[in-house]
Amino acid sequence: MVKGLKPCPFCGENVKLMAIAGAPYPPTYEVDVSAIDKQSDDICFVYCPECRTSWHKEARIESFPADTTEAWNRRVKV
């Protein structure tokens, strides 16, 4: 179970885990971070609504919720 997301490193505000709903050029929706597990299969990215930063674990945007949140929270503090 994933516990949450660290704040945005650029502005310090809370970020959202977003998922892509389908293809081609699909809409996105917010993922409930507290409800995902290793079996979740949404393609996800992290988005900051305050400074509009988005972050993808992989260039192809093929990151699943648990992988994306773990990588985001593992980042090095500078």
C-alpha positions as CSV (number, residue, x, y, z in Angstrom):
1,M,0.0,0.0,0.0
2,V,1.3,3.4,-0.9
3,K,1.1,6.1,1.8
4,G,1.1,9.4,-0.1
5,L,3.2,11.7,-2.1
6,K,5.9,14.2,-1.1
7,P,5.1,17.8,-1.9
8,C,6.3,19.5,-5.1
9,P,10.0,20.2,-4.9
10,F,9.6,23.5,-6.9
11,C,6.7,25.2,-5.0
12,G,6.2,23.0,-1.9
13,E,2.5,22.5,-2.6
14,N,0.7,19.2,-2.6
15,V,0.8,17.1,-5.8
16,K,-1.7,14.7,-7.4
17,L,-1.2,11.3,-8.9
18,M,-2.9,11.4,-12.3
19,A,-3.8,8.5,-14.7
20,I,-4.4,8.3,-18.4
21,A,-7.8,7.0,-19.1
22,G,-7.4,5.6,-22.7
23,A,-6.1,6.2,-26.2
24,P,-5.6,8.2,-28.3
25,Y,-5.0,11.5,-26.6
26,P,-7.1,10.5,-23.6
27,P,-8.4,12.6,-20.7
28,T,-6.8,12.2,-17.3
29,Y,-8.2,11.6,-13.9
30,E,-6.9,11.8,-10.3
31,V,-5.9,8.5,-8.7
32,D,-6.7,7.9,-5.0
33,V,-3.2,7.3,-3.7
34,S,-4.5,5.6,-0.5
35,A,-6.3,3.0,-2.6
36,I,-3.6,1.7,-4.9
37,D,-1.5,-1.4,-4.5
38,K,1.0,-3.3,-6.6
39,Q,-1.7,-4.7,-8.8
40,S,-3.0,-1.4,-10.0
41,D,-2.5,-1.0,-13.7
42,D,-3.3,2.7,-14.5
43,I,-0.6,4.5,-16.4
44,C,0.3,7.4,-14.1
45,F,2.3,10.6,-13.6
46,V,2.6,13.2,-10.9
47,Y,1.1,16.6,-11.4
48,C,1.4,19.8,-9.3
49,P,-1.7,22.0,-9.9
50,E,0.0,25.0,-8.3
51,C,3.0,25.4,-10.6
52,R,1.8,23.0,-13.3
53,T,4.8,20.7,-13.1
54,S,4.3,17.2,-14.3
55,W,6.7,14.3,-13.8
56,H,6.7,10.9,-15.5
57,K,8.9,8.0,-14.2
58,E,9.7,6.9,-17.7
59,A,9.8,8.9,-21.0
60,R,7.2,6.6,-22.5
61,I,4.8,7.4,-19.6
62,E,4.4,3.6,-18.9
63,S,4.5,3.9,-15.1
64,F,2.1,2.2,-12.8
65,P,0.8,3.8,-9.6
66,A,2.9,2.0,-7.1
67,D,6.1,2.4,-9.2
68,T,5.4,6.1,-9.9
69,T,4.7,7.0,-6.2
70,E,7.7,5.1,-4.9
71,A,10.0,6.8,-7.4
72,W,8.6,10.2,-6.6
73,N,9.0,9.8,-2.9
74,R,12.5,8.4,-3.3
75,R,13.9,11.5,-4.9
76,V,16.9,13.1,-3.4
77,K,16.5,16.3,-1.5
78,V,18.7,19.1,-2.9
